[in-house]
Amino acid sequence: MGPVPNLPAEPEDDLDSYVGLDAATAEDRARQRGWTTVRRVPPGAIITMEYLFGRINFEVAEDVVRRCWRG
């Protein structure tokens, strides 16, 4: 097994604070807070579940964030 890379700390962020925001505002806020990748998915979408360091995920319905999680 190879060495584990030294990754910078992920943003200290309250993920629940994104729920209820419109998608564009949530994405802008996430980038300002240091998230390197922002992923927007519709409810029930089939997505890969690998953990990507620095990514924040938004489940968006009718242009409103319904759920948010890291990786």
C-alpha positions in Angstrom: 0.0 0.0 0.0 1.3 3.5 -0.9 1.8 6.3 1.5 -1.3 8.4 2.5 -1.0 11.9 1.0 -0.9 14.9 3.2 -4.2 16.5 2.4 -5.2 19.9 3.6 -8.1 20.1 6.1 -11.6 20.2 4.6 -13.6 23.4 5.4 -15.1 23.6 8.8 -18.7 24.1 7.7 -22.2 23.5 9.0 -23.7 21.4 6.2 -27.2 21.9 7.5 -26.8 25.7 6.8 -27.1 24.9 3.1 -30.5 23.2 3.3 -33.3 25.5 2.1 -31.0 27.8 0.0 -31.4 28.1 -3.7 -28.8 26.1 -5.6 -26.8 29.0 -7.0 -26.5 30.7 -3.6 -25.5 27.4 -2.0 -22.8 26.7 -4.6 -21.4 30.2 -4.3 -21.2 29.9 -0.5 -19.6 26.5 -0.7 -16.8 27.8 -3.0 -16.3 30.9 -0.8 -15.9 28.6 2.2 -13.2 26.6 0.5 -14.9 23.5 -1.1 -13.0 22.6 -4.2 -15.7 20.6 -5.9 -19.5 21.2 -5.7 -21.8 18.5 -7.0 -25.5 19.1 -7.6 -27.7 16.0 -8.0 -31.5 15.6 -8.3 -33.4 13.5 -5.8 -33.1 9.8 -6.4 -30.2 10.1 -8.8 -27.8 7.2 -9.1 -24.3 8.5 -8.3 -21.0 7.1 -7.4 -20.4 7.1 -3.7 -16.6 7.2 -3.6 -15.4 9.8 -1.2 -13.7 12.7 -2.9 -11.8 14.9 -0.6 -12.9 18.6 -0.7 -16.2 17.8 -2.4 -19.6 19.0 -1.1 -22.8 17.4 -2.5 -26.2 19.0 -2.8 -29.4 17.2 -3.5 -31.5 19.8 -5.3 -35.2 19.7 -6.1 -37.0 22.7 -7.7 -33.8 24.7 -7.4 -33.7 24.3 -3.6 -31.1 22.3 -1.6 -32.9 19.5 0.2 -29.9 17.6 1.5 -26.1 18.2 1.8 -23.1 15.9 2.5 -19.3 15.7 2.3 -17.3 13.7 -0.2 
